[in-house]
Amino acid sequence: MRMGRVKRSPQGLVVTDVTVSYRNGHTALRHASFSVPKGTITALVGVNGAGKSTLFKAIMGFVPLSGGSVEILGMPAREALRKNLVAYVPQAEEVDWSFPVLVEDVVMMGRYGHMNFLRMPSRRDRQMVTEALRRVNMEAFRKRQIGELSGGQRKRVFLARALAQEGQVILLDEPFTGVDVTTEEQIVALLKSLRDEGRVMLVSTHNLGSVPAFCDRTVFVKGTVIAHGRTEDTFTEANLEKAFGGVLRHFILGGADLHADDDARQVRVMTDDERPFVTYGDGTTGTVRAKPRERVDAPGAS
Ligand SMILES: Nc1ncnc2c1ncn2[C@@H]1O[C@H](COP(=O)(O)OP(=O)(O)OP(=O)(O)O)[C@@H](O)[C@H]1O
């Protein structure tokens, strides 16, 4: 009797030895490798220009790879993209907001890949759009022009488009930039519920403080992947130093306890088990005071 093949449970995303060079000859990523299991939220962190967006573009097939490969849900990236399994929520700057289009139309774009060439929305398509708008709390805005919305509302609309697409792998480029605390909390809650459905979320962010609070895994990027793995193992002072180097100041690690502190201009981030504390410029140390509603961006954040 022949034994059936043992089917491995597929990884969410496997990036192997990826190199990307732009047409001007600049190599933005060299030999980048990491993997992410299904049902996880992964943070992609690094300074401006580290290559985070390039990594997203490489996964989406927007830029050609000069080397390496990307596997998504156990299949080559091209196949997963063709099957509409990957959704991308771009940075706000990449979108032309003057283009006159209604919120519901933007979300319906997520359904295009599921429609035939005539692009006539079916009842199911319309239901999916309504459901997606409901999940991001934007139903009331469906007839508004996208250009009339606030930054946080636009983010939610693009997240709704990803949901309408039924993306199993969702790439979010800086979802918290220009977003108020309540919207950030709503987005985080939504990402957690999507994770519990077994989806894969990759989130590039400057807001290092919130990473330990909701990201299961962290990928540190600096022209390549310098560290990756479970957040509790990788979110260490050594990796933060490597990724953010000498510019590591003006922010304090501490998950929900993150706070800005005028006295802490020359902060070094230290982690003491799970309880972070800070060392000030003058060498004194302190524990982190709770001030959870404050956002502190890494240096160089736009
Ligand atoms: N189209 C392009 N042509 C040439 N070089 C580019 C192009 N896009 C990005 N780069 C360069 O590649 C490097 C990585 O850029 P990328 O946008 O991936 O960084 P990032 O980590 O996403 O930065 P940010 O946090 O500012 O969004 C930078 O040095 C950038 O100048």
The ligand as an SDF file (V2000), in Angstrom:
LIG
                    3D

 31 33  0  0  0  0  0  0  0  0999 V2000
   11.4960   53.8340   -7.4590 N   0  0  0  0  0  0  0  0  0  0  0  0
   12.6890   53.9020   -6.8700 C   0  0  0  0  0  0  0  0  0  0  0  0
   13.8120   54.0890   -7.6010 N   0  0  0  0  0  0  0  0  0  0  0  0
   15.0230   54.1480   -7.0180 C   0  0  0  0  0  0  0  0  0  0  0  0
   15.2400   54.0250   -5.7000 N   0  0  0  0  0  0  0  0  0  0  0  0
   14.1620   53.8450   -4.8970 C   0  0  0  0  0  0  0  0  0  0  0  0
   12.8390   53.7700   -5.4410 C   0  0  0  0  0  0  0  0  0  0  0  0
   11.9800   53.5780   -4.4210 N   0  0  0  0  0  0  0  0  0  0  0  0
   12.7290   53.5450   -3.3000 C   0  0  0  0  0  0  0  0  0  0  0  0
   14.0390   53.6930   -3.5750 N   0  0  0  0  0  0  0  0  0  0  0  0
   15.1530   53.6960   -2.6300 C   0  0  0  0  0  0  0  0  0  0  0  0
   15.2220   52.4140   -2.0180 O   0  0  0  0  0  0  0  0  0  0  0  0
   15.4940   52.5390   -0.6310 C   0  0  0  0  0  0  0  0  0  0  0  0
   14.3860   51.8670    0.1680 C   0  0  0  0  0  0  0  0  0  0  0  0
   13.2000   52.6290    0.0050 O   0  0  0  0  0  0  0  0  0  0  0  0
   11.8090   52.1680    0.6480 P   0  0  0  0  0  0  0  0  0  0  0  0
   10.7710   53.0840    0.1270 O   0  0  0  0  0  0  0  0  0  0  0  0
   11.6530   50.7160    0.4370 O   0  0  0  0  0  0  0  0  0  0  0  0
   12.0920   52.4410    2.2020 O   0  0  0  0  0  0  0  0  0  0  0  0
   11.1100   52.4000    3.4330 P   0  0  0  0  0  0  0  0  0  0  0  0
   11.7800   51.5840    4.4870 O   0  0  0  0  0  0  0  0  0  0  0  0
    9.7600   51.9650    3.0210 O   0  0  0  0  0  0  0  0  0  0  0  0
   11.0910   53.9250    3.8670 O   0  0  0  0  0  0  0  0  0  0  0  0
    9.9240   54.8250    4.5340 P   0  0  0  0  0  0  0  0  0  0  0  0
    9.9090   54.4330    5.9800 O   0  0  0  0  0  0  0  0  0  0  0  0
   10.4500   56.2100    4.3290 O   0  0  0  0  0  0  0  0  0  0  0  0
    8.6500   54.5480    3.8090 O   0  0  0  0  0  0  0  0  0  0  0  0
   15.6520   54.0230   -0.3450 C   0  0  0  0  0  0  0  0  0  0  0  0
   17.0300   54.3250   -0.3720 O   0  0  0  0  0  0  0  0  0  0  0  0
   14.9350   54.6850   -1.4940 C   0  0  0  0  0  0  0  0  0  0  0  0
   15.5050   55.9350   -1.7900 O   0  0  0  0  0  0  0  0  0  0  0  0
  1  2  1  0
  2  3  1  0
  2  7  2  0
  3  4  2  0
  4  5  1  0
  5  6  2  0
  6  7  1  0
  6 10  1  0
  7  8  1  0
  8  9  2  0
  9 10  1  0
 10 11  1  0
 11 12  1  0
 11 30  1  0
 12 13  1  0
 13 14  1  0
 13 28  1  0
 14 15  1  0
 15 16  1  0
 16 17  2  0
 16 18  1  0
 16 19  1  0
 19 20  1  0
 20 21  2  0
 20 22  1  0
 20 23  1  0
 23 24  1  0
 24 25  2  0
 24 26  1  0
 24 27  1  0
 28 29  1  0
 28 30  1  0
 30 31  1  0
M  END
$$$$
